[in-house]
Amino acid sequence: MTVMSGHEPIITALQMGMIVLTDFQGHTQCAFVWGGFAEVTATRVIALADRTLPPEDLSREMLDKEIANMEAVIDSARTDIVRRDAVFARSRLQHVREALSF
């Protein structure tokens, strides 16, 4: 999602993945997020993430550990909703691992 100055107000869910924030001077900040919410107004964006990690800290070992954690959640899930969310999270993590060529 791209947000420009003057954007209509919106609140949206963030999915697991990379977010890139760019200020008016063109300075950017990147973070890998594990979901959350973003509030957009005409003059600002507020991102509230469940967890964040600088992109340079992503590693194959860390992603493999997170994938294993999601597999454990899938195996022990007591509801279809928990299982579905864990399957989705595992898929996103696998996609990130492939996209970053680890």
N, C-alpha and C positions, 0 to 999 in steps of 0.2 A: 504494500500500500504506500503510495506517495502522498504526502501532505504538503500543500503550499500555503503561504501566508493568506489569510482571509478565508480559510477552509470553514465549511459549516461545522458546527459542533457535532461531535460523535464520540461515543464510547464503544470500544471494540475489544474483543478478546485477542490476546497474542498467543500464537501457537509456538511450539518449540522451534527455534531457529535463530538466525542472525538478524539483528536489527542494526540499522545505520542511521545515526542522527547527524544532521548537518545544520550548522547555525548560519546566520546571515552573512558571516565573513567567509563561509566556505569551509570552516573547520569541521572535521567529522570525528565521531566517536562510534566505535562498533562494540557490540556485546552479543554473546550467545545467550539466549534466554530459554528458560524452561517454562514457558507459558506466563500468563499474567493478563493485564489489562492496559489499554492505552486510552487516555482522554485527550481529545483534540478540540481546541477552540480556535477562534480566528487568529489568536496571537501566540499560542503555545501548545506544546505537546507534553503530556505527563505520562511516562511509562512506569507501571508498577509490575515488576517481574517477580515470579515465584523464586527464581534463582537466576543469577547471572554469572558469566565467566568471560574474561577477556579472550578474544579469539586466539591470541598467541599461546594461551594455556590449554587449548584443545589438543588432545593426543589420542592416538589409537588406544592406548591402555585405558585412559579415562572413559572413552566412548565404549570400549568393550565391557568395562565394569558397569556402566550405566545400562547397557543392553542386557547384561546378566541380571541386574537388579529388576529390570522390567520383566524378564522371563520368569523370575521368581514370583513377582506379583501376579503374572498371568496364571501360573501354576496354582497359586493359593487363593485366587480371587473367588469370593463368595457370591458376587453378583455379576450379571452380564455387563452392567455399566462399568464397573471397575475393570473387568477383563477387556472390554472394548477400548477403554482409555489407555490401558497398558499396552495393548497391541498397537494402537496408533502411535504411542510414544516410542515403542521399540522400532517401529517402521521409520519414524522420523530420524531417530538416532542412527539407524543403519544407512539411511540416505545421506546424512551428514558425513558419516565415516567414508562412504564411497565418493562423495563429492569432493572431499578434502584429500583424496588419494592416499589415505593411510594404509 
